[in-house]
Amino acid sequence: MDNSKQIISELLEKVITNTENFLGYPVSKDFDYDELMPFLKYPMNNLGDPFINSTYGVNSNEMEKEVIAFFAKLFRAEPNNWWGYVSNGGSEGNLYGLYLARERYPKAMVYYSESTHYSVQKNLHLLNMPCIVIRTQDNGEMDYDDLKESMRNHRNVPAIVLANIGTTMTEAVDDVQQIKRVMKSLAIQHHYVHCDAALGGIINALTEPRPAFDFKDGADSIAISGHKFIGSPIPCGVVVVKKANRDRIAMAVSYIGSSDTTITGSRNGHSPLFLWYALRKLGIEGLKARVAKSRETAEYALTQFRANNIPAWRNPNAITVVIPPQPKVVAAKWQLATEGDLSHVICMPNVTHAQIDDLIQDILNSTEDEPLGSEMYELY
Ligand SMILES: *Cc1c(COP(=O)(O)O)cnc(C)c1O
């Protein structure tokens, strides 16, 4: 007897429930791509470089190029010196940025803060790049004095800095201009700055005054996640780099007669279509409205937590509200990620005041005093 129908419906039910109570991860769930459903019947594949037509015709390359152009402009890239692609997510975008950095400066030292996303260490390991972890300030932002001390000892080699534009736990934003000032003060002339802007790229680009993180501020590449602030049924991301740096690696493989400029060969052809569609529907104004809505909810959450004697804080402009680790039942129900003595609620555009109220009730009603500790967290 084939019971796959039942298995599928059970999974669907679970997915629906878990999507409802979703406050701990930076993933938007308020997207509507119904109009694009017919494309699920076709083997979309944006094989290779999006800017070079391959012979594989079932693709969304045209949309992908528009998505990249949108972000190149949003991140103030030099008009004729940008390139990029829609990746499988922020992690791949970080891998790509660090890869270009290594090809540019093979003997460089990499610097990143201790609040950096866990995937970066693995990426550096894959790329076999030496690195130094920099201390962070209490809010999760890079400690620039420690950066300076560390760089001073390695002034003889180029510097590659991975800056966080919204850290995973506290959404702290490293200041790219400050990082550049540190390098200038040490007369380090060869440097590369990659920005991990997985969640914070869109948010910070639409913030006034604008934090220093984009190409105009001195970034050499920027990676964002597509399924986070915009939202997508398939994890995806966007990486924007300087075209000159992309051309360097394209030349390196030209002897095989290919423009193998992306990490993977076959690439998702559906996700560029989702991103293109969302950007078309929202435009800059729509994105701004989403940012404003998220901030308003974060402000509300902060006030309500404090009113109920739950310690809480947030970085300026962040949509992440930091709270202490919560009892297991609460953390599990609301999918609250926890690291060390920090947990958080991320006020994505779909998060409502009612959900914040419910969460607070759950916290107040919880009799369990055993919080989800860091040990537990490491299992995931
Ligand atoms: C989510 C996140 C990543 C990883 O992005 P994926 O899209 O999940 O691969 C990297 N860095 C930061 C700061 C993140 O928040």
The ligand as an ORCA input file, in Angstrom:
! r2SCAN-3c Opt
* xyz 0 1
  C      22.152     33.567      7.745
  C      23.512     34.127      7.767
  C      24.523     33.579      6.961
  C      24.311     32.369      6.119
  O      23.431     32.617      5.096
  P      22.667     31.424      4.388
  O      21.837     32.151      3.412
  O      21.910     30.702      5.448
  O      23.701     30.558      3.736
  C      25.767     34.166      6.990
  N      25.997     35.235      7.760
  C      25.065     35.789      8.541
  C      25.405     36.976      9.364
  C      23.780     35.242      8.575
  O      22.852     35.803      9.357
*
